[in-house]
Amino acid sequence: MRTPFAYKNDNLMADTYTQLYIHLVFAVKYRQSLIHESFRDELEKYMCGIVNEKRHKPLAIYCMPDHIHLFVGLNPAEAISTLVRDLKTATNTLIKEKQWVAGRFQWQEGYGAFSHARSQLDTVVRYIRNQPIHHQKQRFRDEYLDMLHKAGVDFQTQYLFDWLDEPLGNVTTESVVPYGDSSKTNVPNP
């Protein structure tokens, strides 16, 4: 992705070139299934509009009832945390204004951000677009834990998303299905 300019100490720097592909994952508070099919498409378009407005490039998005997968070509002039914060704030406001959800809507604190190589673009885009099929075979919690393991991210279970279905307890690699391979179960990561 070519960024025509970036700011550094209030001076204009010309011709910054980057190739930053980030797969973002974040969830509805307590993973409640509050994103309904009746407004999913409009929410996805709205989120992509925000991504474009901030000069990132949306590559794929899928809003599941309880979590979001968004794949972007990242503009290096903005931190990932700023993009996620602004997406959550704007969509939270939209959902409340449109009254799409009865009662209170909130995003879970935190998010996952996973970098990918250009050679992985098609695979990640396909994976995100096939979320409904994927989640017929694998719970979001297992998917997310596997993504963390595959990326080599150290984590502590008490700082992961709040899960309503059951406590995490001691999560091990043996309890996780490989990222992108929902045909296997209980396969340890290499």
N, C-alpha and C positions, 0 to 999 in steps of 0.2 A: 504494500500500500504506500503510495507516495503522498506525503503530507506537504502541501505547498509551503508552509511555514510553521514555525513553532517559536514560542517566546522563551527567552532566557535572559533573566535580569533586565527585563523591559527592552531588550534589543531584539530586533528581528533577525532570525537565522534562516537563510534560504536553503532549500533543497535537503530536507531531512527525509531519509528513506528507511522504511521499516517493513517488517513482515511479522506482525504479531496477531496470532489467531488464538482467541480465548473462548473457551466453553464455560459459560456462567450457569450456575444452578442455584436457585433459591426457592424457599418454600413458604406456603401459607402458615401462619401461626398455628402451632399444634398440629400441623399437617391436615387441617380440616379440608374437606372436599368442597370448597366454596367457589371455584372457578367453573362455571357451567358452560356447556356447549352453546347455549343460547347467546352468549356474549364473548366466547373464546376468540373468534376470528377478529372482532373489533378490538379486543384487548391486545392481541398480537400485532395488529396494524398500528395501534397507538404506540406500543413499545418500540416497534421498528422505526416509527416516526421520530421518537425521542433519540434513538441511536443515530439515525441519519442527521438530525439537527445538531448533535454534538460531534459531528464529523467522524463517526465510526462507520463501519460498514456491516449491516446485518447480513449474515450468511444463512442462518436457519433459526427458527423459533418454534417451540411447541409449548403451549400452556396446558398442562395436565390439571385435573381438578384440585390437586394439592401442592403442585410445584411447577417450576418453570425451567426449561432448558433454552438458553439463548447462546448462539455462536456468533461471534463478532470478529471482524478485522479491526483491531484496536488502534485508535488515534493516540500516538504516544504523548500528546500534549495534555492528556487527561488521565488521571489515575483510575484504575479499575474500581476502587472503592467509591470514587465520586460518581462514576457511571451507575453503579448498582444503587447507591443512595438516591440518586436523582430518579432512576427508574421506579424504585419502590415508592418514593414520595409521590411522584406524579400519578402512578397507577392506583395507589391507595386513594388519592383524591378523586380520580376518575370513577372508580368503583363506588365510592360513597355518593358522589354527585349524581351518577346514573341510577343509584339505588338498585344495583344489580344483586346485592347481597342483603338479605334481611338481617338486621342486627349489626354487630361490629365486625369489620374486616381489618386484618393486620397481616403484614408480612412477618415471618420469623426473623429474628436478628441473625446476622451473619449470611454467608454465601460460600459457594465453592467456585473457584476460578482455576481452570486447567488449560495449560498451553498445548498447542498442537502444531506440528510441522505442516508445511504446504502439502506434502504427500498424503496427509491424513484428511484433507478437506472433504473429499467425497464420502469417506467412511463416517466422519462425524456428522455431516449434513444428513446422511441416510439414517444414522442412528437417532438423531433428534426427530426427524420427520416420522419415524416409526415408533414413537413413544407409546401410543395406545396398544400396539401389538406387543411391544416389549414388556409392558406392565401387566399383561395378561399372565406372564410367566414369572415375573420378579417384582417384589415390593420395592418401593422407592428407597427405603432405608438400606436394603441390601445393595441396590444399585449405587447409592451414594457412598457407602462404605467401601465398595469395590473400587470406585473411582479414586478415592483417597489412597487406598492401598496401591493401586496400579501407578499412581503418580508419585508414590513414595512420600506422601505427606504424613508427617507425624501428627497425631491428634490425641486428645483426651476425650473420652466418651462424655464427660459431664459438660463439655463445651460444644457438642454437636447439637443439631436441631432437637427441639422438644418433640418427642414421639408419643402419641396418644395410645397406640396399639399395645405396646409393652415396653418395659424398661430395657435399655441396651445391655446392662450387666457387663460381663467381660467379653468383648468382641474379639474374635480371633480371625486370622486369615482363612481358617478352615470353614468359617460360617458365611463366607462371602462368595458370590458367584462372579466370575470374571467379567469385567467391564466389556460390554458389547457382545457377550456370549451368554445369552439367557438359556441356552439349551442344556447347560451343565449345572449341577448343583453340588454344593459342598466341595468345591475344587480349590485347594490351596493355591495362593499366588506363588509364582517362582521366586 
